Amino acid sequence: MSEFELKFYAKGKNIEEILKKIKKEGEKNGIHIDGDTDKGDFYARGVKGNYEIKDSIVKVSVNSIFFIPVDLIQEELEKYFK
């Protein structure tokens, strides 16, 4: 099992809009996301985790039974914060 944490800076970004986009894309790809603009959980195909948003910092913790490169996940999530 691998476990890691990612941080994204969302200062000046609309967190509600970012979360809507992530949830929409997640549904298309079989990822269940349950949460709001403060915190939440997600899971899909052997991967689960949670996120917490505080002071424009989005902290994502991921647990996976598969080896998934952290860079790949970080790259995909960063698309929503640019």
C-alpha positions in Angstrom: 0.0 0.0 0.0 1.2 3.5 -0.8 0.2 6.6 1.1 1.1 10.2 0.2 -0.1 13.8 0.7 -0.3 16.6 -1.9 -0.9 20.3 -1.3 -2.3 22.7 -3.8 -2.6 26.5 -3.4 -5.9 27.9 -4.5 -5.6 31.5 -3.4 -7.8 33.7 -5.6 -9.5 30.6 -7.1 -13.2 29.7 -6.8 -13.0 26.5 -4.7 -16.7 25.7 -5.4 -16.2 25.8 -9.2 -13.0 23.7 -8.9 -14.8 21.1 -6.7 -17.7 21.0 -9.2 -15.3 20.3 -12.1 -13.4 17.6 -10.1 -16.6 15.9 -9.1 -17.9 15.9 -12.7 -14.7 14.5 -14.1 -14.5 12.0 -11.2 -18.0 10.7 -12.0 -17.0 10.2 -15.7 -14.0 8.1 -14.5 -15.7 6.0 -11.8 -14.4 8.1 -8.9 -16.8 8.7 -6.0 -16.3 12.1 -4.3 -18.3 13.0 -1.2 -17.6 16.3 0.4 -17.9 20.1 0.3 -15.6 23.1 0.2 -14.1 22.3 3.6 -13.4 18.6 3.5 -14.4 15.3 1.9 -13.5 11.7 0.9 -13.0 9.9 -2.4 -12.6 6.4 -3.6 -12.2 4.4 -6.8 -10.7 1.1 -7.9 -8.3 0.5 -5.0 -7.6 4.1 -4.2 -9.2 6.1 -1.4 -8.4 9.3 0.3 -9.6 12.6 1.6 -9.1 16.3 1.2 -9.2 19.3 3.4 -9.4 22.9 2.4 -8.1 25.6 4.8 -6.8 29.1 4.1 -6.6 28.5 0.3 -4.5 25.4 0.8 -6.0 22.1 -0.5 -4.4 19.1 1.3 -5.1 15.8 -0.4 -4.2 12.5 1.3 -4.2 9.3 -0.8 -4.0 5.6 0.1 -3.6 3.1 -2.7 -3.3 -0.7 -2.8 -1.6 -0.2 -6.2 1.6 1.6 -7.1 0.5 4.9 -8.7 3.2 7.5 -9.3 2.6 10.5 -7.1 3.7 12.8 -10.0 0.9 11.4 -12.2 -1.8 12.1 -9.6 -0.4 15.5 -8.8 -0.2 16.5 -12.5 -3.8 15.5 -13.0 -5.1 17.4 -10.0 -3.0 20.5 -10.7 -4.9 21.0 -13.9 -7.9 22.2 -11.9 -5.9 24.8 -9.9 -4.3 26.6 -12.9 
